[in-house]
């Protein structure tokens, strides 16, 4: 597959390594250097039969941010996500109680956000998986506890720098599959910025290793 980064956030291209510049992207296509990467698969919500995704699935806060960003007509790209994040702090404060199952563990807790990343970045600049690799057969998880509104404001700069793991309310994990179930409340979720559900109850996710060959710029080792 060839990719040109002409979208609003260009997060997938960033994660894969495709340049944001259109001319450089076309040059990469001409050189035809392939890279094999993983793909995610999610079942539940509006897709009980399942659907594939490339970059990531967001549950909770970051899903609502995406929904709000899509409503904006005058702002685009990263700016729309920043404004949407600030707006969502007041719209989506009370976290649902979720059961999160992965790697033989079962967490049951209020979770403001659960991000399941195959890539590195969402929203044009939020580094949800700063150590993410798209060819390692694993998702990078970012789980945020319920925190106060002032603490949400304090977390946003950390997500922009990819240092959120230093905060005790943020848990960074890795797994090849997981299940998220709403115990109290409902699950809003997106996959690659497209709506999975606005009030779902259960999502099952798994990684599909080495599923896609994509053209990227050649870089000497």
ZIJOCOR-V838537 format. One record per pair of residues at least 6 apart in sequence whose C-alpha atoms are under 6 Angstrom apart, sorted by the first residue. I is the first residue (numbers start at 1). GAP is how many residues later the second one is. D is the distance in whole Angstrom. If there is no record, write none. Layout:
i & gap & d
I & GAP & D
I & GAP & D
This chain:
i & gap & d
1 & 213 & 5
2 & 212 & 6
2 & 213 & 5
4 & 21 & 6
5 & 8 & 6
5 & 15 & 5
8 & 69 & 4
9 & 68 & 5
9 & 114 & 6
9 & 115 & 4
11 & 110 & 6
11 & 111 & 6
11 & 113 & 6
12 & 43 & 6
15 & 104 & 5
15 & 105 & 5
18 & 198 & 6
19 & 6 & 6
28 & 188 & 6
28 & 189 & 5
32 & 183 & 6
33 & 182 & 5
33 & 183 & 6
33 & 185 & 6
34 & 180 & 5
34 & 181 & 4
35 & 178 & 6
35 & 179 & 5
36 & 174 & 6
36 & 176 & 6
36 & 177 & 4
37 & 97 & 5
37 & 98 & 5
37 & 173 & 5
37 & 175 & 5
38 & 96 & 6
38 & 97 & 5
38 & 170 & 6
38 & 171 & 5
38 & 172 & 5
38 & 173 & 5
39 & 15 & 5
39 & 169 & 5
39 & 172 & 6
40 & 12 & 6
40 & 13 & 5
40 & 166 & 6
40 & 167 & 5
40 & 168 & 6
41 & 10 & 6
41 & 11 & 4
41 & 164 & 6
41 & 165 & 5
42 & 8 & 5
42 & 9 & 6
42 & 162 & 6
42 & 163 & 4
43 & 7 & 4
43 & 160 & 6
43 & 161 & 5
44 & 158 & 6
44 & 159 & 5
45 & 151 & 6
45 & 152 & 5
45 & 155 & 5
46 & 150 & 6
46 & 151 & 6
55 & 63 & 5
55 & 64 & 5
55 & 137 & 6
56 & 60 & 6
56 & 61 & 4
56 & 62 & 5
56 & 135 & 6
56 & 136 & 6
57 & 58 & 6
57 & 59 & 5
57 & 133 & 6
57 & 134 & 4
58 & 57 & 5
58 & 131 & 5
58 & 132 & 5
59 & 54 & 6
59 & 55 & 5
59 & 129 & 6
59 & 130 & 4
60 & 52 & 6
60 & 53 & 5
60 & 128 & 5
61 & 51 & 6
61 & 52 & 5
63 & 126 & 5
63 & 127 & 5
65 & 19 & 5
65 & 20 & 5
65 & 23 & 6
68 & 16 & 5
69 & 11 & 5
69 & 12 & 5
69 & 15 & 5
78 & 46 & 5
81 & 42 & 6
95 & 15 & 5
95 & 16 & 5
95 & 17 & 5
95 & 51 & 6
96 & 14 & 5
96 & 88 & 6
96 & 89 & 5
97 & 12 & 5
97 & 13 & 4
97 & 86 & 5
97 & 87 & 5
98 & 10 & 6
98 & 11 & 6
98 & 12 & 6
98 & 83 & 6
98 & 84 & 5
98 & 85 & 5
99 & 8 & 6
99 & 9 & 4
99 & 81 & 6
99 & 82 & 5
100 & 6 & 6
100 & 7 & 5
100 & 79 & 6
100 & 80 & 5
101 & 77 & 5
101 & 78 & 5
102 & 76 & 5
110 & 36 & 6
111 & 33 & 6
111 & 34 & 5
111 & 35 & 5
112 & 32 & 5
112 & 33 & 6
112 & 34 & 5
113 & 30 & 6
113 & 31 & 5
114 & 28 & 6
114 & 29 & 5
115 & 26 & 6
115 & 27 & 5
116 & 24 & 6
116 & 25 & 5
117 & 22 & 5
117 & 23 & 5
118 & 16 & 6
118 & 21 & 5
119 & 13 & 6
119 & 15 & 6
120 & 9 & 5
120 & 10 & 6
120 & 12 & 5
121 & 6 & 5
121 & 7 & 6
125 & 35 & 6
126 & 33 & 5
126 & 34 & 5
127 & 32 & 5
127 & 33 & 6
127 & 35 & 5
129 & 11 & 6
130 & 32 & 5
137 & 72 & 5
138 & 37 & 5
138 & 38 & 5
139 & 35 & 6
139 & 36 & 5
139 & 37 & 6
140 & 33 & 6
140 & 34 & 5
141 & 31 & 6
141 & 32 & 5
141 & 33 & 6
142 & 29 & 6
142 & 30 & 5
143 & 27 & 6
143 & 28 & 5
144 & 25 & 6
144 & 26 & 5
145 & 24 & 5
158 & 6 & 5
176 & 30 & 6
176 & 31 & 5
177 & 28 & 5
177 & 29 & 4
178 & 27 & 5
179 & 24 & 6
179 & 25 & 4
180 & 22 & 6
180 & 23 & 5
181 & 20 & 6
181 & 21 & 4
182 & 19 & 5
186 & 13 & 5
186 & 14 & 6
186 & 15 & 6
187 & 12 & 5
187 & 13 & 5
187 & 14 & 6
188 & 9 & 5
188 & 10 & 4
188 & 11 & 5
189 & 7 & 5
189 & 8 & 5
190 & 6 & 5
